[in-house]
Amino acid sequence: MKMLRNSLKIAGITFLASTALFGAGCLTATYPETYDASDFEEFEFRVDYPSRVYSSSASELGFEITFVCEAIINHESSGEYLLQLTLCTVDPPTRTELPQRAMTMEEAQRFLELSRELAINRHPWPFCDIPTSIGLIHEAFFRWDELELVLIDCDRARLEGADVDSVERFLNTLF
């Protein structure tokens, strides 16, 4: 009898845990869709790195981490792509807006290739209801005309991680 009660307790706990995980979206499969944004007129990017993650490591190593924290790319009627970058550092915190410039044909083609097959997920981020160290992860915002995507947000469409990395790496080659 005692063994049966313990088995029922274990089954009950397992049921509650799996229900909670499925309810939170942790174990549900969500598949990204592919979107072609290469015909954009305006692209906008913003990123916010949590300073507590990067400032101590940078100052301990004796160097400054510089990255693109904002970017705007406008496709002009002439076919030219104009680029406006803002660079940031974390320790010490600075923002430097670079002069606007035309992208080279190679740069524009590389960005159009990145924009051609975006993997986007319109489902909630699967771990929203679980307390984590989300503050250690940066948040990024991407906009191709009317298509707005983020890296991590419980209620908004997300750009999948591999594409986030590709776009951020590309933008950081432009300065």
Backbone hydrogen bonds in HBPLUS format (Angstrom, degrees):
<---DONOR---> <-ACCEPTOR-->    atom                        ^
c    i                          cat <-CA-CA->   ^        H-A-AA   ^      H-
h    n   atom  resd res      DA  || num        DHA   H-A  angle D-A-AA Bond
n    s   type  num  typ     dist DA aas  dist angle  dist       angle   num
A0005-ARG N   A0001-MET O   3.02 MM   4  6.41 156.9  2.07 152.1 157.7     1
A0006-ASN N   A0002-LYS O   3.00 MM   4  6.27 161.6  2.04 149.3 154.1     2
A0007-SER N   A0003-MET O   2.92 MM   4  6.11 153.8  1.99 144.7 152.4     3
A0008-LEU N   A0004-LEU O   2.91 MM   4  6.17 154.8  1.97 148.2 154.9     4
A0009-LYS N   A0005-ARG O   2.89 MM   4  6.16 152.2  1.97 147.5 155.4     5
A0010-ILE N   A0006-ASN O   2.94 MM   4  6.17 163.9  1.97 149.9 153.9     6
A0011-ALA N   A0007-SER O   2.90 MM   4  6.09 160.1  1.94 147.8 153.7     7
A0012-GLY N   A0008-LEU O   2.83 MM   4  5.97 154.9  1.89 144.6 151.7     8
A0013-ILE N   A0009-LYS O   2.88 MM   4  6.12 161.3  1.92 153.3 157.9     9
A0014-THR N   A0010-ILE O   2.90 MM   4  6.06 161.9  1.94 149.7 155.1    10
A0015-PHE N   A0011-ALA O   2.89 MM   4  6.06 158.0  1.94 146.3 152.4    11
A0016-LEU N   A0012-GLY O   2.95 MM   4  6.17 165.0  1.97 150.5 154.2    12
A0017-ALA N   A0013-ILE O   2.90 MM   4  6.06 164.3  1.92 152.5 157.1    13
A0018-SER N   A0014-THR O   2.92 MM   4  6.07 166.4  1.94 151.4 155.3    14
A0019-THR N   A0015-PHE O   2.90 MM   4  6.01 155.3  1.96 148.2 155.6    15
A0020-ALA N   A0016-LEU O   2.92 MM   4  6.09 157.3  1.97 146.7 152.9    16
A0021-LEU N   A0017-ALA O   2.95 MM   4  6.20 159.1  1.99 149.6 155.3    17
A0022-PHE N   A0018-SER O   2.91 MM   4  6.06 166.2  1.93 149.9 153.6    18
A0023-GLY N   A0019-THR O   2.81 MM   4  5.85 156.6  1.87 145.7 153.3    19
A0024-ALA N   A0020-ALA O   2.93 MM   4  6.05 144.6  2.06 141.4 150.2    20
A0026-CYS N   A0021-LEU O   2.92 MM   5  5.27 140.8  2.08 164.8 159.1    21
A0025-GLY N   A0022-PHE O   3.04 MM   3  4.99 145.9  2.16  96.5 107.1    22
A0033-GLU N   A0120-ILE O   2.74 MM  87  5.41 153.7  1.81 165.4 162.3    23
A0120-ILE N   A0033-GLU O   2.83 MM  87  5.41 163.2  1.86 163.8 165.5    24
A0035-TYR N   A0118-LEU O   2.83 MM  83  5.05 145.7  1.95 137.8 149.1    25
A0118-LEU N   A0035-TYR O   2.85 MM  83  5.05 158.5  1.89 158.3 151.2    26
A0037-ALA N   A0115-SER O   2.84 MM  78  5.22 160.3  1.88 163.7 156.8    27
A0040-PHE N   A0037-ALA O   3.25 MM   3  5.78 133.8  2.48 127.2 125.8    28
A0075-HIS N   A0041-GLU O   2.76 MM  34  4.81 169.4  1.77 141.8 144.6    29
A0145-ASP N   A0042-GLU O   2.83 MM 103  5.33 166.4  1.85 172.0 170.4    30
A0043-PHE N   A0073-ILE O   2.82 MM  30  5.02 158.6  1.86 148.2 155.3    31
A0073-ILE N   A0043-PHE O   2.93 MM  30  5.02 157.9  1.98 136.5 142.7    32
A0044-GLU N   A0143-ARG O   2.77 MM  99  4.99 148.4  1.87 141.3 150.6    33
A0143-ARG N   A0044-GLU O   2.82 MM  99  4.99 142.3  1.96 153.1 153.7    34
A0045-PHE N   A0071-ALA O   2.86 MM  26  5.02 145.4  1.98 152.3 153.8    35
A0071-ALA N   A0045-PHE O   2.96 MM  26  5.02 149.0  2.06 137.2 138.4    36
A0046-ARG N   A0141-PHE O   2.98 MM  95  5.13 151.7  2.07 144.1 147.8    37
A0141-PHE N   A0046-ARG O   2.79 MM  95  5.13 161.6  1.82 157.4 160.6    38
A0047-VAL N   A0069-CYS O   2.97 MM  22  5.02 146.5  2.09 140.0 139.4    39
A0048-ASP N   A0139-GLU O   2.93 MM  91  5.48 156.1  1.98 160.7 167.9    40
A0139-GLU N   A0048-ASP O   3.27 MM  91  5.48 154.2  2.34 143.7 144.5    41
A0053-VAL N   A0050-PRO O   3.12 MM   3  5.83 154.9  2.19 118.6 125.1    42
A0055-SER N   A0051-SER O   2.88 MM   4  5.43 163.4  1.91 152.6 157.0    43
A0058-ALA N   A0054-TYR O   3.05 MM   4  6.08 160.4  2.09 152.2 157.7    44
A0059-SER N   A0055-SER O   3.08 MM   4  6.16 172.6  2.09 151.7 154.0    45
A0060-GLU N   A0056-SER O   2.98 MM   4  5.98 154.0  2.05 144.1 151.8    46
A0061-LEU N   A0057-SER O   3.16 MM   4  6.22 146.4  2.28 137.8 145.5    47
A0062-GLY N   A0058-ALA O   3.00 MM   4  6.18 116.9  2.41 137.9 154.5    48
A0063-PHE N   A0058-ALA O   3.20 MM   5  5.54 161.4  2.23 151.0 150.1    49
A0062-GLY N   A0059-SER O   3.21 MM   3  4.92 144.0  2.34  91.2 101.7    50
A0067-PHE N   A0088-CYS O   3.00 MM  21  5.53 154.4  2.07 151.2 159.4    51
A0088-CYS N   A0067-PHE O   2.81 MM  21  5.53 161.8  1.84 161.9 167.8    52
A0069-CYS N   A0086-THR O   2.93 MM  17  5.89 156.2  1.99 154.0 161.9    53
A0070-GLU N   A0086-THR O   3.37 MM  16  4.99 151.7  2.45 140.0 136.7    54
A0086-THR N   A0070-GLU O   2.90 MM  16  4.99 153.4  1.97 148.7 144.2    55
A0072-ILE N   A0084-GLN O   2.90 MM  12  5.15 146.9  2.02 144.6 154.0    56
A0084-GLN N   A0072-ILE O   2.88 MM  12  5.15 152.3  1.96 153.1 159.4    57
A0074-ASN N   A0082-LEU O   2.89 MM   8  5.15 155.9  1.95 144.6 151.9    58
A0082-LEU N   A0074-ASN O   2.83 MM   8  5.15 157.2  1.89 152.9 154.3    59
A0076-GLU N   A0080-GLU O   2.77 MM   4  5.29 162.5  1.80 172.0 173.8    60
A0079-GLY N   A0076-GLU O   2.93 MM   3  5.41 162.4  1.96 115.0 120.6    61
A0103-MET N   A0081-TYR O   2.74 MM  22  5.54 169.7  1.75 172.7 175.0    62
A0083-LEU N   A0101-ARG O   2.67 MM  18  5.35 174.4  1.67 167.1 169.0    63
A0101-ARG N   A0083-LEU O   2.98 MM  18  5.35 158.2  2.03 148.0 154.8    64
A0098-LEU N   A0085-LEU O   2.90 MM  13  5.58 162.5  1.93 156.3 162.2    65
A0087-LEU N   A0096-THR O   2.74 MM   9  5.08 165.9  1.76 151.0 148.5    66
A0096-THR N   A0087-LEU O   2.76 MM   9  5.08 158.7  1.80 150.5 156.5    67
A0089-THR N   A0094-THR O   3.11 MM   5  5.19 149.0  2.21 134.2 137.0    68
A0094-THR N   A0089-THR O   3.24 MM   5  5.19 150.9  2.33 119.7 124.7    69
A0108-ALA N   A0104-THR O   2.93 MM   4  6.17 168.0  1.95 156.2 159.4    70
A0109-GLN N   A0105-MET O   2.89 MM   4  6.04 160.8  1.92 149.3 154.6    71
A0110-ARG N   A0106-GLU O   2.95 MM   4  6.14 159.8  1.99 149.7 155.3    72
A0111-PHE N   A0107-GLU O   3.00 MM   4  6.26 156.3  2.05 150.0 156.3    73
A0112-LEU N   A0108-ALA O   2.91 MM   4  6.13 156.5  1.96 149.9 156.8    74
A0113-GLU N   A0109-GLN O   2.95 MM   4  6.16 154.3  2.02 148.1 154.6    75
A0114-LEU N   A0110-ARG O   3.10 MM   4  6.40 155.0  2.16 142.9 149.2    76
A0115-SER N   A0111-PHE O   2.96 MM   4  6.19 146.4  2.08 145.1 154.6    77
A0116-ARG N   A0112-LEU O   3.03 MM   4  6.06 116.0  2.45 138.5 153.3    78
A0116-ARG N   A0113-GLU O   3.24 MM   3  5.16 150.7  2.33  98.1 106.8    79
A0160-GLU N   A0119-ALA O   2.87 MM  41  5.54 174.5  1.88 166.2 164.5    80
A0121-ASN N   A0158-ARG O   2.83 MM  37  5.16 158.8  1.87 149.0 156.0    81
A0158-ARG N   A0121-ASN O   2.82 MM  37  5.16 169.3  1.83 149.9 151.4    82
A0128-CYS N   A0125-TRP O   3.35 MM   3  5.88 152.7  2.43 133.1 129.1    83
A0130-ILE N   A0127-PHE O   3.21 MM   3  5.41 162.6  2.24 109.3 114.4    84
A0136-LEU N   A0133-SER O   2.86 MM   3  5.68 167.0  1.87 125.9 130.2    85
A0137-ILE N   A0134-ILE O   2.88 MM   3  5.36 166.8  1.90 120.5 124.9    86
A0151-LEU N   A0140-ALA O   3.07 MM  11  5.30 132.4  2.31 144.2 145.1    87
A0142-PHE N   A0149-LEU O   2.81 MM   7  5.12 166.9  1.82 157.3 155.8    88
A0149-LEU N   A0142-PHE O   2.80 MM   7  5.12 168.6  1.81 155.3 158.2    89
A0144-TRP N   A0147-LEU O   2.97 MM   3  5.18 152.9  2.05 148.4 152.0    90
A0147-LEU N   A0144-TRP O   2.90 MM   3  5.18 151.3  1.99 144.6 137.6    91
A0150-VAL N   A0157-ALA O   3.07 MM   7  6.49 146.0  2.19 138.6 148.6    92
A0159-LEU N   A0150-VAL O   2.81 MM   9  5.84 154.4  1.88 151.2 158.4    93
A0163-ASP N   A0160-GLU O   3.01 MM   3  5.63 123.0  2.35 117.2 130.3    94
A0164-VAL N   A0160-GLU O   3.03 MM   4  6.30 153.2  2.11 149.0 156.9    95
A0165-ASP N   A0161-GLY O   2.94 MM   4  6.20 166.4  1.96 155.3 157.5    96
A0166-SER N   A0162-ALA O   3.00 MM   4  6.23 158.2  2.05 142.3 148.6    97
A0167-VAL N   A0163-ASP O   2.91 MM   4  6.08 169.1  1.92 154.4 156.3    98
A0168-GLU N   A0164-VAL O   2.92 MM   4  6.07 172.0  1.92 157.9 160.6    99
A0169-ARG N   A0165-ASP O   2.83 MM   4  5.89 163.7  1.86 150.9 156.2   100
A0170-PHE N   A0166-SER O   2.95 MM   4  6.06 161.7  1.98 145.8 151.3   101
A0171-LEU N   A0167-VAL O   2.93 MM   4  6.14 173.2  1.93 158.5 159.7   102
A0172-ASN N   A0168-GLU O   3.02 MM   4  6.17 151.0  2.11 146.3 154.1   103
A0173-THR N   A0170-PHE O   2.89 MM   3  5.30 160.7  1.93 114.0 120.2   104
A0174-LEU N   A0171-LEU O   3.16 MM   3  5.48 163.8  2.19 111.2 116.2   105
